[in-house]
Amino acid sequence: MAIDADALYKQLHAHPELSFAEHETAALLAGLLGELGYEVITGIAGTGLVGILRNGDGGTVLLRADMDGLPVREETGLPWASVDTAVDHNGDRVPVMHACGHDIHMTCLIAAAEELADTRNEWSGTVIALFQPAEERGGGAAAMVADGLFTRIPHPDIVLGQHVFQRPAGVVGAHSGAAFSAIDTMEVTMHGRGGHGSRPETTIDPVLMAASTVVRLQGVVSREVAAQNAAVVTVGHLNAGTKNNIIPDDARLGVSVRSFDAAVRTRVLDAVERIIRAEAVASGSPALPDIVYGEQYPLTYNDPESTARVMQAFEAEFGDERVSDPTQHIGSEDVGALAIAAGVPLVYWILGGGDPDAIAEARATGTFAERIPSNHSPRFAPLPQPTISAGTRALVVAARIWLV
């Protein structure tokens, strides 16, 4: 069997599925793994699956890719652009796009699984190809663990994976130690007392309460976190009311907090909760706000010794000019939940997917943010090649370190 990786990528990109709804995606990947000779286990946390290739004594390597798309309307103009829609967790019909490169991740892992199967006479050990649901919403890694993942597969010695970003295509590299930030999200409902817009004195306005909260939260990082530390507090949505002359009963906020240090994480979360409650009290709210936590992903921590081994292998494979430390990334990932649950090291690296010439010109002119679409942008479009070939080789090279 020979998998056409470029064709697979375009198929996956054109037909993304939302978190915990990756049914067709999982079925396609399970079929390919089966044809490659892997033992396939499906239905872990709903749509999660693994392929296991046992090849004698040796190390056990878990290679991970995420599967879900995002509720984004694609604007790349690519011939294989997604025009699919789906019903989201709120029951709304939304556009769907692979706006974070998970289609690249899946393609590289399938291609790496094929290469490892084809070269099994060169190594010994066990390969676990894990395809995870819901990295974008719901913590699919933790859900797979809770569904008995490590009672159903061989225990790994290492967890490996990669994420495509807007670095030059074909460039790879891992940051040792704290690599991706932890994230905590919360949905907040602030309670007021509604009424007619012409008589605000008879109401307790939750819109003003929420707006004041949003503004006050901007002071958490600038005034409560030391300059040498890093944290981000973002209010991603504020929803209230239905008409311009009606003061509603409630207002809803969506808050996310990112951090690299456990003490900073605790300090920021405590401050966020304190401010939300204090603004409600200051406004005379009839009840304290409801604060419900959602995704809480751990810090993505790359084991220093294992990372050094991977980077050395990458330099030997790709050359020094294509391997570099990407530094810390303020974005968040839940891959670390797999390594933490297994009690084993993690190495998670960055894979470049951007047009090298366009990136170089944008950096030279100081227009990188304006001209190079980021992950989650409707215009995010990694170059299929050499991104896929580099990502495939990176997975194989890293895995072979532990496959003797």
CORLIN-V989857 format. One record per backbone hydrogen bond with DSSP energy under -1.0 kcal/mol. NH is the residue of the N-H (numbers start at 0). CO is the residue of the C=O. Records with the same first field share a line. If there is no record, write none. Layout:
# CORLIN-V989857
NH=CO  CO
This chain:
# CORLIN-V989857
4=2
7=3
8=4
9=5
10=6
11=7
12=8
13=9
14=10
20=17
22=20
25=21
26=22
27=23
28=24
29=25
30=26
31=27
32=28
33=29
34=30
35=31
36=33
37=32
38=51
40=49
43=47
45=42
46=44
47=43
48=130
49=40
50=128
51=38
52=126
54=124
58=401
60=125
61=157
62=127
63=159
64=129
66=131
68=16
69=96
71=69
74=377
80=77
85=93
87=91
90=87
93=85
95=83
96=69
98=96
104=100
105=101
106=102
107=103
108=104
109=105
110=106
111=107
112=108
113=109
114=110
115=111
116=112
117=113
118=114
119=116
121=118
124=54
125=58
126=52
127=60
128=50
129=62
130=48
131=64
139=133
142=138
143=139
144=140
145=141
146=142
147=144
148=143
150=147
151=148
156=59
158=344
159=61
160=346
162=348
164=350
166=164
168=353
169=351
170=167
171=321
172=349
176=301
178=299
179=299
180=328  330
181=258
182=296
183=256
184=294
185=254
186=291
187=252
188=289
189=250
191=248
192=203
194=246
196=244
198=195
201=198
202=199
203=192
208=204
209=205
210=206
211=207
212=208
213=209
214=210
215=211
216=212
218=215
219=216
222=218
223=219
224=220
228=225
231=257
233=255
235=253
238=251
245=242
246=194
250=189
251=238
252=187
253=236
254=185
255=233
256=183
257=231
258=181
264=260
265=261
266=262
267=263
268=264
269=265
270=266
271=267
272=268
273=269
274=270
275=271
276=272
277=273
278=274
279=275
280=276
281=277
282=278
283=280
284=279
289=188
291=186
293=184
296=182
299=179
301=176
302=345
306=302
307=303
308=304
309=305
310=306
311=307
312=308
313=309
314=310
315=311
316=312
317=313
318=314
321=318
322=319
323=171
328=178
336=333
337=334
338=334
339=335
340=336
341=337
342=338
343=338
346=158
348=160
349=172
350=162
351=170
352=164
353=166
358=354
359=355
360=356
361=357
362=358
363=359
364=360
366=361
370=366
371=367
375=98
376=373
379=376
382=352
387=383
389=385
390=386
391=387
392=388
393=389
394=390
395=391
396=392
397=393
398=394
399=395
401=398
